[in-house]
Amino acid sequence: MDQRVLVDGIGYQLRPASEEELVRGVMELDARTRAEHNPRIVEILATDGGEDPPALSIGVGGQEYVLVFNEGNLSGEGGYSKGQHDGDTGEISYAYGDSNSFYERWMLVDRDTAVSAAREFFRTGRRPSNVRWEDF
């Protein structure tokens, strides 16, 4: 299996040895962003030696989570999670590095879905199958 790396865009980096360690890292970052009142994107990268590895981004720090999957390999293929807020175009801001990205509320999923997606991505390095996706 390729190595997985969890990053937050501002210096945090974890190379989890297990799904449990990955989930602990994501939840630690979630708790930190909640305490700071600053929702943030964290990324799980499926490092394979290439310059654009597959990645699962998770918007943490709120009651619900946004997921973005990038196929990698400079393909431009991937998707946004589709949650329970169909058609809701209200925006939510998440920080990454020193800038903000905006996502629409229809992309929000519950915590269990986000954690299950992170676990599956850890195992496979592919788009999680437990999520409904809107391709980009």
Secondary structure as UniProt FT lines:
FT   STRAND          3..7
FT   STRAND          13..14
FT   HELIX           19..36
FT   STRAND          40..47
FT   STRAND          55..60
FT   STRAND          65..70
FT   TURN            73..74
FT   STRAND          78..82
FT   TURN            86..87
FT   STRAND          91..96
FT   TURN            97..98
FT   STRAND          99..104
FT   HELIX           105..107
FT   STRAND          108..109
FT   HELIX           111..124
FT   TURN            129..130
FT   STRAND          132..135
//
